[in-house]
Amino acid sequence: MPPDPALPISVTPVSSQPPVAQPSTELSAFVPSFRASAPYIHAFRGKTFVVCFGGEVVADETFPNFIADLNLLASLGVRLVLVHGARPQVEKLLEQRGMESRYHKGIRITDESQLGSVIGASARARARIEAALSMAPRTASVAPVHNRVTGGNFIVAKPIGVVDGVDMKYSGEVRRIDAQAINDCLKDGDIVLMSNLGYSTSGDTYNLTVEEVATQTAIALRASKLIFLLDTPGVLEADGSVMSTLYTREASAIASKAPQASDVQFFLSAAVRACQKGVGRAHLIGRKSDGAILQELFTRDGIGTMISVDSLDNLRPATIEDVGALLSIIEPLERQGVLVARPRALIEREVERFFLAEHDGQIIGCAALYPFPEANKAELACLAVNPDYRREGYGERLMKAIEKAAKNQGITTLFVLTTRTAAWFLERGFTPAKITDLPEKKQALYNFERASQVYVKQL
């Protein structure tokens, strides 16, 4: 029957192409984050990481997730040495046996009657760690890789002796680490598991501090990273925010002022020693944050505090005496058109806006901060490094110094204008923006002939 011409006819067009599925919000977030982690995955393969955690981690309900993260690191080719403590387990066992714990300067005084409890608690903690490392993930859809765990008498220990008139009994310290034996195990693909126990050449067993075992092991292996898990999210500012990066000089000063026997005093001091003795980086991260070790290692900004050595480097504000050295760095880039030309008189007037990077007393880099407080924004300008020192991290350190100075002034957005180095800024968290995103005063000064690209970063 033909349609009634008085009635409207609705025709639905038929597409020859199948409908395109829209990615979920979760998937959209996953893809860029996974891509961003690729450089770290590549860089960490074959490197040795020493991971130190106390018995609190072993007893925590998030422990299975932590172990899953360690298994993931091993599957990505990281050579893992795990150093565990057992303090809460020892405390519980001593309480059950009616014994009292005694400490001096945060270190347990281990007498002969308590040594058995220390050994027993350490063995129980180790057994739980080994069992967890052997467990297949519940979500595995393919046969899981079996990570082999190994241990041994890798630590030669000696007694601490008498400290401030207090006999520490069977509390000891590291005398030597058998690095060759540990490396042999790592080369075989094993995860090496070490405890807080060490053995003397006379056959005695000593109770060691977990941070010393981890530190001396990392130094002996020349590990790429030493990672400590602690109760706080990292080293904290006065306002409770985490200090993301510290150099050994400032880290040492913070540790010296930390409360006696606190996590920060113990672990930050250990991190400084490790870096000064050749360990690549040390990280202090919070044990209570799920996935903290992955967030710290595989994201640009991390989640905890990273410590690295100062070496001969120094960052400081510029003074009027530095103008000549500043010009020697920026003038070649001005001639190439990379930087906007700045006459000497302007540099002299604005020298207090500059930060300098020094190496062995020589100025090798600079960057300037120009705040626009009315817009709550600031410009990172004139970032330059001597060609002989590029690719050594000086540019990133200068950028971090500018970011910190901007934050201290209450600035929330940093922007940069560039013609040649857009990729460098994109890799460090800046995103493309428009000229209209600049403060009005900066828009009025914008050089359209130069046609600089605008990039912003939220602080």
C-alpha positions as CSV (number, residue, x, y, z in Angstrom):
1,M,0.0,0.0,0.0
2,P,1.5,3.4,-1.0
3,P,2.1,5.9,1.8
4,D,-0.5,8.6,2.4
5,P,0.9,11.7,0.7
6,A,-0.6,13.8,3.5
7,L,1.7,12.2,6.1
8,P,5.4,13.1,6.4
9,I,7.8,10.3,5.5
10,S,10.8,9.9,7.8
11,V,13.9,8.4,6.1
12,T,16.9,7.3,8.2
13,P,20.1,7.4,6.2
14,V,22.0,4.2,6.2
15,S,25.8,4.6,6.5
16,S,28.2,2.2,4.9
17,Q,30.7,2.7,7.7
18,P,30.3,1.0,11.0
19,P,29.8,3.3,14.0
20,V,33.0,4.5,15.6
21,A,33.2,3.4,19.3
22,Q,34.1,6.3,21.6
23,P,36.9,5.5,24.1
24,S,35.9,5.4,27.7
25,T,37.2,8.1,30.0
26,E,39.4,5.5,31.8
27,L,40.9,4.4,28.5
28,S,41.5,7.9,27.3
29,A,43.5,8.6,30.5
30,F,45.4,5.3,30.3
31,V,46.8,5.7,26.8
32,P,48.7,9.0,27.2
33,S,49.9,7.9,30.7
34,F,51.2,4.6,29.3
35,R,52.9,6.3,26.4
36,A,54.5,8.8,28.8
37,S,56.0,5.9,30.9
38,A,57.7,4.3,27.9
39,P,61.0,6.2,28.3
40,Y,61.2,5.1,31.9
41,I,60.6,1.5,31.0
42,H,63.4,1.6,28.5
43,A,65.8,3.4,30.8
44,F,65.2,1.1,33.8
45,R,65.7,-2.2,32.0
46,G,68.7,-4.0,33.4
47,K,69.2,-1.5,36.2
48,T,69.6,-2.5,39.8
49,F,67.1,-1.1,42.3
50,V,67.3,-1.6,46.1
51,V,63.9,-1.3,47.7
52,C,63.8,-1.0,51.5
53,F,60.6,-1.4,53.6
54,G,59.9,-2.0,57.2
55,G,57.7,-4.7,58.8
56,E,54.8,-2.2,58.8
57,V,54.6,-2.7,55.0
58,V,54.5,-6.5,55.4
59,A,51.7,-6.2,58.0
60,D,49.7,-3.7,56.0
61,E,46.5,-4.7,54.1
62,T,47.9,-3.1,50.9
63,F,50.9,-5.4,51.0
64,P,49.6,-7.7,48.1
65,N,49.3,-4.7,45.8
66,F,52.9,-3.6,46.8
67,I,54.2,-7.0,45.9
68,A,52.3,-7.0,42.6
69,D,54.1,-3.7,41.8
70,L,57.4,-5.3,42.6
71,N,56.6,-8.3,40.4
72,L,55.7,-5.8,37.6
73,L,59.1,-4.1,38.0
74,A,60.9,-7.5,37.7
75,S,58.9,-8.4,34.6
76,L,60.1,-5.1,33.0
77,G,63.7,-6.1,33.4
78,V,64.5,-4.3,36.7
79,R,67.1,-6.1,38.8
80,L,65.5,-6.1,42.3
81,V,67.1,-6.3,45.7
82,L,64.5,-6.2,48.5
83,V,65.5,-5.3,52.1
84,H,62.8,-5.9,54.7
85,G,62.5,-5.1,58.4
86,A,60.4,-6.7,61.1
87,R,60.1,-4.2,63.9
88,P,56.3,-4.5,64.5
89,Q,56.6,-8.3,64.3
90,V,59.4,-8.3,66.8
91,E,57.4,-6.0,69.1
92,K,54.4,-8.3,69.0
93,L,56.5,-11.4,69.7
94,L,58.3,-9.8,72.6
95,E,54.9,-8.7,74.1
96,Q,53.6,-12.3,73.8
97,R,56.7,-13.5,75.7
98,G,56.4,-10.8,78.4
99,M,59.6,-9.0,77.3
100,E,60.1,-5.2,77.1
101,S,61.7,-3.5,74.2
102,R,64.5,-1.0,74.8
103,Y,66.0,1.5,72.4
104,H,68.9,3.9,72.3
105,K,68.9,6.6,69.7
106,G,66.2,4.8,67.8
107,I,68.1,1.5,67.7
108,R,66.9,-1.6,69.5
109,I,69.1,-2.9,72.3
110,T,69.1,-6.6,71.4
111,D,70.2,-8.8,74.3
112,E,70.6,-12.6,74.2
113,S,67.2,-13.3,75.6
114,Q,65.5,-11.2,72.8
115,L,67.7,-12.3,69.9
116,G,65.6,-15.4,69.3
117,S,62.4,-13.3,69.0
118,V,64.2,-11.0,66.5
119,I,65.3,-14.0,64.4
120,G,61.8,-15.6,64.6
121,A,60.0,-12.4,63.6
122,S,62.3,-11.8,60.7
123,A,61.8,-15.4,59.5
124,R,58.1,-15.0,59.6
125,A,58.2,-11.7,57.7
126,R,60.5,-13.2,55.1
127,A,58.2,-16.2,54.7
128,R,55.2,-13.9,54.0
129,I,57.2,-11.9,51.4
130,E,58.3,-15.0,49.6
131,A,54.8,-16.4,49.6
132,A,53.4,-13.2,48.2
133,L,56.1,-12.9,45.5
134,S,55.2,-16.5,44.4
135,M,51.5,-15.9,44.2
136,A,50.0,-15.5,40.7
137,P,47.8,-12.4,40.2
138,R,44.1,-13.1,40.3
139,T,43.5,-11.1,37.2
140,A,46.1,-13.0,35.1
141,S,44.6,-14.2,31.8
142,V,47.8,-15.9,30.7
143,A,50.3,-18.0,32.6
144,P,52.2,-15.7,35.0
145,V,56.0,-15.5,34.9
146,H,57.4,-17.1,38.0
147,N,59.9,-14.8,39.8
148,R,62.5,-16.8,41.7
149,V,63.4,-15.4,45.1
150,T,66.8,-16.0,46.6
151,G,68.7,-15.1,49.7
152,G,71.8,-16.0,51.7
153,N,74.5,-14.8,54.1
154,F,75.3,-11.8,52.0
155,I,76.0,-9.5,55.0
156,V,79.1,-9.8,57.2
157,A,78.2,-8.0,60.4
158,K,79.9,-6.8,63.5
159,P,78.6,-5.6,66.9
160,I,77.9,-1.9,67.4
161,G,79.4,-2.2,70.8
162,V,79.0,0.5,73.6
163,V,77.3,3.8,72.6
164,D,77.1,6.6,75.1
165,G,77.8,4.1,77.8
166,V,75.0,1.8,76.6
167,D,76.0,-1.8,75.6
168,M,74.0,-2.5,72.4
169,K,74.5,-6.3,72.9
170,Y,73.5,-8.2,69.7
171,S,72.6,-5.1,67.8
172,G,75.1,-4.8,65.0
173,E,76.2,-2.9,61.9
174,V,77.3,-3.9,58.4
175,R,80.9,-4.8,58.0
176,R,80.8,-6.0,54.4
177,I,78.3,-6.8,51.7
178,D,79.1,-9.7,49.3
179,A,78.3,-7.7,46.2
180,Q,79.7,-10.4,43.9
181,A,77.3,-13.1,45.2
182,I,74.3,-10.7,45.0
183,N,75.2,-9.8,41.4
184,D,75.5,-13.4,40.4
185,C,71.9,-14.0,41.6
186,L,70.7,-10.9,39.8
187,K,72.3,-12.0,36.6
188,D,70.4,-15.3,36.9
189,G,67.2,-13.3,37.0
190,D,66.5,-13.8,40.7
191,I,64.9,-11.3,43.0
192,V,67.3,-11.0,46.0
193,L,65.6,-10.8,49.4
194,M,67.6,-9.6,52.4
195,S,66.5,-9.1,56.0
196,N,67.7,-7.1,59.0
197,L,70.0,-9.9,60.1
198,G,73.7,-10.2,59.6
199,Y,76.3,-12.8,60.5
200,S,79.8,-12.3,62.0
201,T,82.9,-14.3,61.0
202,S,82.7,-15.9,64.5
203,G,79.2,-17.3,63.7
204,D,77.1,-14.9,65.7
205,T,73.9,-13.4,64.5
206,Y,73.3,-9.6,64.8
207,N,70.2,-7.4,64.5
208,L,70.9,-4.6,62.0
209,T,68.9,-1.5,61.1
210,V,67.1,-2.0,57.8
211,E,68.1,1.4,56.4
212,E,71.8,0.6,57.0
213,V,71.5,-2.8,55.3
214,A,69.7,-1.2,52.3
215,T,72.2,1.7,52.0
216,Q,75.3,-0.4,52.3
217,T,73.9,-2.9,49.8
218,A,73.0,-0.1,47.3
219,I,76.5,1.4,47.6
220,A,78.2,-2.0,47.2
221,L,76.1,-2.8,44.1
222,R,76.4,0.8,42.7
223,A,72.6,0.6,42.3
224,S,70.8,3.0,40.0
225,K,68.2,3.6,42.7
226,L,67.7,3.2,46.4
227,I,64.0,3.4,47.4
228,F,62.7,3.8,51.0
229,L,59.1,3.4,52.0
230,L,58.1,5.4,55.0
231,D,55.0,6.6,56.9
232,T,54.9,10.1,55.4
233,P,54.4,10.7,51.7
234,G,58.0,11.9,51.4
235,V,60.0,14.8,52.9
236,L,57.4,17.5,53.7
237,E,57.4,21.3,53.6
238,A,56.1,23.3,56.5
239,D,52.6,23.4,54.8
240,G,52.5,19.6,54.5
241,S,53.3,19.5,50.7
242,V,55.9,17.0,49.5
243,M,59.4,18.2,48.4
244,S,59.7,16.5,45.1
245,T,63.4,17.0,44.5
246,L,66.3,17.5,46.9
247,Y,70.0,17.7,46.4
248,T,72.3,16.1,48.9
249,R,73.4,19.4,50.4
250,E,69.9,20.6,51.3
251,A,68.8,17.1,52.2
252,S,71.6,16.8,54.7
253,A,70.6,20.1,56.3
254,I,66.9,18.9,56.6
255,A,67.9,15.6,58.1
256,S,70.1,17.3,60.7
257,K,67.1,19.2,62.0
258,A,64.6,16.3,61.8
259,P,63.2,14.9,65.1
260,Q,65.5,12.4,66.8
261,A,64.9,8.8,65.6
262,S,62.2,9.9,63.1
263,D,61.7,8.3,59.6
264,V,63.1,11.5,58.0
265,Q,66.2,11.5,60.1
266,F,67.0,7.8,59.5
267,F,66.0,7.5,55.8
268,L,67.0,10.9,54.5
269,S,70.4,10.6,56.1
270,A,70.8,7.2,54.6
271,A,69.7,8.5,51.2
272,V,72.3,11.3,51.3
273,R,75.1,8.8,52.2
274,A,74.0,6.5,49.4
275,C,74.1,9.3,46.7
276,Q,77.4,10.6,48.0
277,K,78.8,7.1,47.6
278,G,77.8,6.5,44.0
279,V,74.1,5.5,44.0
280,G,72.3,7.2,41.1
281,R,69.2,8.4,42.9
282,A,67.4,7.8,46.2
283,H,63.6,8.0,46.6
284,L,61.5,8.5,49.8
285,I,57.9,7.5,49.2
286,G,54.9,6.9,51.3
287,R,53.9,3.3,52.1
288,K,50.2,4.2,52.6
289,S,49.6,5.3,49.0
290,D,48.5,2.4,46.7
291,G,50.9,2.2,43.7
292,A,53.3,4.8,45.1
293,I,56.4,3.1,43.8
294,L,55.0,3.0,40.2
295,Q,53.8,6.6,40.4
296,E,57.3,7.7,41.6
297,L,59.2,5.8,39.0
298,F,57.0,6.1,35.9
299,T,55.7,9.6,36.0
300,R,57.5,12.8,35.3
301,D,56.8,14.6,38.6
302,G,56.7,11.4,40.8
303,I,54.8,11.2,44.1
304,G,57.5,11.3,46.7
305,T,60.9,12.9,47.3
306,M,63.9,12.2,45.0
307,I,67.4,12.9,46.2
308,S,70.5,13.3,44.0
309,V,74.0,14.3,44.5
310,D,75.1,18.0,44.3
311,S,78.5,17.2,42.8
312,L,80.2,20.5,41.8
313,D,77.0,22.1,40.8
314,N,75.2,25.1,42.3
315,L,72.1,27.1,41.6
316,R,71.8,30.6,42.9
317,P,70.3,34.1,42.2
318,A,72.3,36.4,39.9
319,T,74.0,39.5,41.1
320,I,75.2,42.6,39.3
321,E,78.7,41.1,39.2
322,D,77.3,38.2,37.0
323,V,76.1,40.4,34.1
324,G,79.2,39.8,31.9
325,A,78.9,36.0,32.4
326,L,75.2,36.2,31.7
327,L,75.8,38.0,28.4
328,S,78.4,35.4,27.3
329,I,75.7,32.7,27.6
330,I,72.8,34.4,26.0
331,E,74.4,36.5,23.3
332,P,75.2,33.5,21.0
333,L,71.6,32.4,21.2
334,E,70.4,35.9,20.5
335,R,72.4,36.0,17.3
336,Q,70.9,32.7,16.3
337,G,67.4,34.1,16.9
338,V,66.7,31.5,19.7
339,L,66.4,34.2,22.4
340,V,65.1,37.8,22.2
341,A,67.9,40.3,22.2
342,R,68.4,42.0,25.6
343,P,70.9,44.9,25.8
344,R,73.3,45.0,28.6
345,A,71.5,47.9,30.3
346,L,68.3,45.9,30.5
347,I,70.2,42.9,31.9
348,E,71.7,45.1,34.6
349,R,68.3,46.5,35.6
350,E,66.7,43.1,35.7
351,V,69.5,40.9,37.0
352,E,67.6,40.1,40.2
353,R,65.1,38.2,38.0
354,F,67.8,35.6,36.9
355,F,68.9,32.3,38.4
356,L,72.3,30.9,37.5
357,A,73.7,27.4,37.2
358,E,77.3,27.0,38.2
359,H,79.7,24.1,37.6
360,D,83.0,24.2,39.6
361,G,82.6,28.0,40.0
362,Q,81.9,28.6,36.3
363,I,78.5,30.1,35.3
364,I,77.1,27.7,32.6
365,G,73.4,28.4,32.5
366,C,70.6,31.0,33.3
367,A,66.9,31.5,33.4
368,A,64.7,34.4,34.4
369,L,61.3,34.8,36.1
370,Y,59.0,37.7,35.1
371,P,55.8,37.6,37.3
372,F,52.5,39.1,36.4
373,P,50.7,39.0,39.8
374,E,47.6,40.7,38.5
375,A,46.9,37.7,36.3
376,N,48.4,35.1,38.7
377,K,50.8,34.1,36.0
378,A,54.6,34.3,35.4
379,E,56.9,34.0,32.4
380,L,59.9,31.6,32.3
381,A,62.3,33.6,30.1
382,C,65.9,33.5,28.8
383,L,66.5,29.8,29.6
384,A,70.0,29.1,28.2
385,V,72.8,26.6,28.9
386,N,76.4,26.6,27.7
387,P,76.6,24.1,24.7
388,D,79.4,22.2,26.5
389,Y,77.0,21.3,29.3
390,R,73.7,20.6,27.5
391,R,72.0,17.2,28.0
392,E,73.3,17.1,31.6
393,G,70.1,18.3,33.3
394,Y,71.0,21.9,33.9
395,G,68.1,23.3,31.9
396,E,65.7,21.2,33.9
397,R,67.2,22.2,37.2
398,L,66.9,25.9,36.2
399,M,63.3,25.3,35.2
400,K,62.6,23.7,38.6
401,A,64.2,26.6,40.4
402,I,61.9,29.1,38.4
403,E,58.8,27.0,39.2
404,K,59.7,26.9,42.9
405,A,60.3,30.7,43.0
406,A,57.0,31.2,41.2
407,K,55.1,29.0,43.6
408,N,56.6,31.0,46.5
409,Q,55.1,34.1,45.0
410,G,51.7,32.5,44.8
411,I,51.8,32.1,41.0
412,T,49.7,29.2,39.7
413,T,50.5,29.4,35.9
414,L,53.9,29.5,34.3
415,F,54.2,30.4,30.6
416,V,56.9,30.5,28.0
417,L,57.4,31.9,24.5
418,T,59.6,30.0,22.2
419,T,60.5,29.6,18.5
420,R,62.9,26.7,18.6
421,T,62.5,24.6,21.7
422,A,58.8,23.7,21.9
423,A,59.5,20.0,22.1
424,W,61.7,20.4,25.2
425,F,58.9,22.3,27.0
426,L,56.2,19.8,25.9
427,E,58.3,16.9,27.4
428,R,58.3,18.8,30.7
429,G,54.6,19.3,31.2
430,F,53.9,22.5,29.2
431,T,50.9,22.5,26.9
432,P,50.2,24.7,23.8
433,A,48.2,27.9,24.5
434,K,47.1,31.0,22.6
435,I,48.3,34.6,22.7
436,T,45.0,35.5,24.3
437,D,46.0,33.2,27.2
438,L,48.9,35.6,28.1
439,P,48.5,38.4,30.7
440,E,47.2,41.6,29.0
441,K,50.5,43.4,29.6
442,K,52.4,40.6,27.9
443,Q,49.9,40.5,25.0
444,A,50.7,44.2,24.4
445,L,54.4,43.4,24.1
446,Y,53.9,40.3,21.8
447,N,56.1,40.5,18.7
448,F,54.0,39.1,15.8
449,E,57.0,39.2,13.4
450,R,58.8,36.8,15.7
451,A,55.7,34.6,15.9
452,S,56.8,32.8,19.1
453,Q,54.7,29.9,20.2
454,V,53.0,30.0,23.6
455,Y,53.1,27.2,26.1
456,V,51.7,27.1,29.7
457,K,52.2,24.9,32.7
458,Q,50.0,24.7,35.8
459,L,52.0,24.8,39.0
